[in-house]
Amino acid sequence: MPAAIRNPKDFLAGLIFVAFGIAAIVFSKDYPLGTAARMGPGYFPRILGLLLIVLGGALSLRALRIPGTALPGWKWRPVLVVLVSVIVFGLVVTRIGLVLATIGLIVAASAASHEFRPKEALASGVLLAALAVGVFVFALKLVIPIWPGG
């Protein structure tokens, strides 16, 4: 990073916000905007995109003035473990059910951290599985098996 960037972490985070904001605006460009009183399907993505651009720009500009820490080195293992966990979840959720797939996802993804504690990961998995069942199966009425063979 150039010497003028005093806080590389915040600068990069700001650029990511700006990129997501631009993407939101570009992907929603074909949807009608509507008005504040009668919002169309493109209203929220565009407003959100604009807010992300403003927030990202402010964060990046702030990074030019306020000192911070350097970016850490890239670690591939956590990225791959979490990515594979999510892919496996998607492949097995209809076979083993939402509860077991969610618990497996949380425990496997938690193992990517150097602070991994199996009991805490299992407890988090059980709580998040219960939340997932409540939201997706009962509240949204999606047809997802809760248990194997269900």
C-alpha positions in Angstrom: 0.0 0.0 0.0 1.3 3.5 -0.7 2.8 5.5 2.2 -0.2 7.9 2.2 -2.5 5.1 3.5 -2.0 5.0 7.2 -4.6 2.4 8.0 -4.6 -0.3 5.3 -7.3 -2.4 7.0 -9.9 0.4 7.0 -8.8 1.5 3.5 -9.4 -2.0 2.1 -12.7 -2.4 4.0 -13.9 0.9 2.6 -13.0 -0.2 -0.9 -14.9 -3.5 -0.4 -18.0 -1.5 0.8 -17.7 0.7 -2.3 -17.5 -2.4 -4.6 -20.6 -4.0 -3.0 -22.4 -0.7 -3.3 -21.6 -0.4 -7.0 -22.6 -4.0 -7.5 -26.0 -3.4 -5.8 -26.7 -0.4 -8.1 -25.5 -2.2 -11.2 -27.6 -5.4 -10.5 -30.7 -3.4 -9.7 -30.5 -1.0 -12.6 -33.3 -2.8 -14.6 -35.8 -2.7 -11.7 -38.2 0.2 -11.4 -37.2 2.7 -8.7 -40.6 4.0 -7.6 -40.8 6.7 -5.0 -40.3 6.9 -1.3 -44.0 6.6 -0.8 -44.4 3.8 -3.4 -41.1 2.0 -3.5 -40.4 -0.2 -6.5 -38.2 -3.4 -6.4 -35.1 -1.3 -7.3 -35.5 1.3 -4.6 -34.0 -0.6 -1.6 -30.9 -2.0 -3.5 -30.1 1.4 -5.0 -30.4 3.2 -1.7 -28.4 0.5 0.1 -25.8 0.7 -2.7 -25.5 4.4 -2.3 -25.2 4.2 1.4 -22.5 1.5 1.1 -20.6 3.8 -1.4 -20.8 6.7 1.0 -19.8 4.7 4.0 -17.0 3.0 2.1 -15.7 6.3 0.8 -15.8 7.8 4.3 -14.0 4.8 5.8 -11.3 4.9 3.0 -10.8 8.6 3.4 -10.5 8.2 7.2 -7.8 5.6 6.6 -5.7 8.2 5.0 -5.6 10.2 8.2 -5.8 7.9 11.2 -3.0 5.3 11.8 -3.8 1.7 12.0 -2.3 -1.8 11.8 -1.0 -3.5 8.7 -2.9 -6.1 6.8 -2.2 -9.6 8.2 -1.0 -12.3 5.9 -3.6 -14.4 4.0 -4.4 -17.7 5.6 -5.8 -20.3 3.2 -6.8 -23.0 5.7 -9.7 -21.1 7.4 -11.0 -19.9 4.0 -11.0 -23.4 2.6 -12.5 -25.0 5.7 -15.4 -22.6 5.8 -16.0 -22.8 2.0 -16.0 -26.6 2.0 -18.3 -26.7 5.1 -20.8 -24.5 3.3 -20.7 -26.6 0.1 -21.0 -29.9 2.1 -24.0 -28.3 4.0 -25.7 -27.6 0.7 -25.1 -31.1 -0.6 -26.3 -33.0 2.5 -29.1 -30.8 4.0 -31.9 -32.6 2.1 -30.5 -36.0 3.0 -29.6 -35.7 6.7 -32.0 -32.9 7.6 -31.6 -29.3 8.6 -30.7 -29.9 12.2 -27.8 -32.3 11.6 -26.5 -30.4 8.6 -26.5 -27.1 10.5 -24.8 -28.6 13.5 -22.2 -30.1 11.2 -21.7 -26.9 9.4 -21.2 -24.8 12.5 -18.8 -27.3 14.1 -16.8 -27.8 10.9 -16.6 -24.1 10.1 -15.6 -23.3 13.8 -12.7 -25.7 13.4 -11.1 -23.2 11.1 -10.3 -21.0 14.0 -7.3 -21.3 16.2 -9.6 -20.6 19.1 -11.8 -23.7 18.3 -13.6 -25.2 21.3 -15.6 -28.3 20.5 -18.2 -27.9 23.3 -18.9 -24.3 22.4 -19.1 -25.0 18.7 -21.6 -27.9 19.4 -23.7 -25.6 21.6 -23.7 -22.9 19.0 -24.6 -25.5 16.3 -27.6 -26.7 18.4 -28.8 -23.2 19.0 -28.4 -22.1 15.4 -30.1 -25.3 14.2 -33.1 -24.6 16.4 -33.2 -21.0 15.1 -32.9 -22.3 11.5 -35.8 -24.7 12.0 -37.9 -22.0 13.6 -37.2 -19.5 10.9 -37.1 -21.6 7.7 -39.5 -24.5 8.5 -42.0 -23.0 10.8 -42.1 -19.2 10.1 -41.3 -19.3 6.3 -42.9 -22.7 5.8 -40.1 -23.9 3.5 -40.2 -27.6 2.7 -36.9 -28.7 4.2 -36.5 -32.0 6.1 -35.7 -31.4 9.7 -34.3 -34.9 10.4 -32.9 -37.6 8.2 -35.8 -39.3 6.3 -38.1 -36.5 7.3 
